[in-house]
């Protein structure tokens, strides 16, 4: 028997469809950079949204994830009551070579 979620499935933008200014704007916010860095250090689909320790409330965190999805950086799926995440590193790197590596460097953005 299939189960349905109480919320709509997240919409994703493929990095090939993302303008460079959208990608840069998504990575210009320190909270989003922290989310991306934590995802980069985690296995795919191992982190639910509630496991990130960022200095914003639940609604703001949801907004930040929506921005990252729209920029092609993050993919999300629901697993029961949890929404889990993966960094779309390979796809994003193909579209914007070197940008993610630059953002992940501690000495560049802190």
N, C-alpha and C positions, 0 to 999 in steps of 0.2 A: 504494500500500500504506500503510495506516495504521500509525503507530507508537504504542506505548504507553509511558507514563512509568512509572518505577520507584516513583513515589509517587502517592498519591491526589490527585485534583484538590482545590484548596482550596474550602471551603464558605464562602458569603457570606451575610450578613444584609443585607437591604435596610434603608436608614435609616428607612423608614416603620414598621418593626417594632422599632425600638430605643427603649427607655425613656430619658428624659433622664438619669437617673442612670448608666446604662451609658455613654452618650456622655461625660458629665463624667468618669467614672472612667477611661475610655480616654485622655482628654486631660489627666489629672492627672499622668502620668508624664513626666519630662523627656526620656527616650529616645524615647518615642512622639511627643512634640511635635516633636522634632528630625526624626524620620522624616516626619511630616506636612509640616513646613516644607520639607524637601528635595523631597518629592513635589510640593508646590505650586509650586516653582520649576522643575519638570521637565516635559517633554512627556509626555503619556499614553503608557504602555507603553514608555518609554525607559530605565527604571531597573530593573535586576535587584536582588534582595535583597543580593547581595554587594557592590554599589557604594556602600552607605551606610556612612559612617565614624562609627559610634557605639561608645561604650566598653563593649560587651558582646560576649560570644562568640556563635557561630553559633546554639546552641540558644536562648539568651535572645532573640536577634534574631527567631528564628522565633516564639517566644512573643509578642513585642511585635506582630508582624504579625498573628498570630491574634487578638489583642485588638482591633486596629484593624479587622480584617475583621468581627468579631462586633459591633462598634459601628457598622458601616455606613460607615466612613470610607475603606476601601481595598478595591479589587478587584484580584485577582491572576489570572494565567494562566500556564501553562507554555508556553515556546517552546524546544523542544529541552531541553537540560539546565538552562536558566535559568528562573527564575520572575520574571516582570516584573509591574510594579505601576502602578496609576493611582489618583490621589486622586478619590474620588467627590464632588467639590465640588458639582456642581449638585444631585445627589440629597440630599446632606447638608444643603445650604443650604435646600432646600425643606422639610425636616423641622425643622431648627433654625436659623431665619434669624438671621444675624449671629454665631453661635457660632464658626464656623470663621474668619471674618474677625478676630474678637477674638483667637483663639489665634495667628493668623499675624502679629499686630502685635508687633514686636520690643520695644516699650516696655511691653507688658502682661505677658508671660511671658518671662523670660530666665533 
